[in-house]
Amino acid sequence: MATWKSFNLLDAISPLMEQLSFFHDHTMMILLMILSMVAYIMATMMKNKYINKTLLEGQFIEIIWTI
């Protein structure tokens, strides 16, 4: 039974709804992996001490704007 504190979808009654629930879970895992990879790459780029100053032409402010 669904309550106000419930974060999950309801239990699947039909096979189609069960497959949609599996698809939702699988898609969320893929999105989580992509998001964590992008966050890791951005964190390593921010910590990088070997920056060529001639290549950066306002790229840092563009990164901040896109966030």
C-alpha positions in Angstrom: 0.0 0.0 0.0 1.3 3.4 -0.9 1.9 5.9 1.9 3.1 9.5 1.9 6.6 8.4 2.9 6.9 5.8 0.1 9.7 6.6 -2.4 9.3 3.5 -4.5 6.8 2.6 -7.2 3.9 0.3 -6.4 4.4 -3.4 -6.8 3.8 -4.5 -10.4 0.5 -6.3 -11.1 1.0 -7.0 -14.8 4.1 -8.3 -16.5 4.3 -5.1 -18.6 4.5 -2.9 -15.5 7.1 -5.2 -14.0 9.2 -4.8 -17.2 8.7 -1.0 -17.0 9.9 -1.1 -13.4 13.0 -3.0 -14.4 13.6 -0.6 -17.3 13.3 2.3 -14.9 15.8 0.8 -12.5 18.3 0.0 -15.2 18.0 3.4 -16.7 18.6 5.1 -13.4 21.7 3.0 -12.8 23.1 4.0 -16.2 22.4 7.7 -15.5 24.0 7.4 -12.1 27.1 5.9 -13.6 27.3 8.6 -16.3 26.8 11.3 -13.6 29.4 9.9 -11.3 31.9 9.7 -14.3 31.3 13.3 -15.2 31.6 14.4 -11.6 34.9 12.5 -11.3 36.3 14.0 -14.5 35.3 17.5 -13.4 36.8 17.0 -10.0 40.1 15.8 -11.4 40.1 18.7 -13.9 39.7 21.2 -11.0 42.5 19.6 -9.0 44.9 19.4 -12.0 48.0 21.5 -11.4 49.4 21.1 -14.9 47.3 23.7 -16.7 48.5 25.3 -19.9 47.5 28.9 -19.4 47.6 29.6 -23.2 44.9 27.0 -23.9 42.5 28.4 -21.3 40.5 31.2 -22.9 37.7 31.7 -20.4 37.0 28.0 -20.2 36.7 28.0 -16.4 33.9 30.5 -16.5 32.2 28.5 -19.2 32.4 25.4 -17.0 30.8 27.4 -14.1 28.1 28.7 -16.4 27.1 25.3 -17.6 26.8 23.9 -14.1 
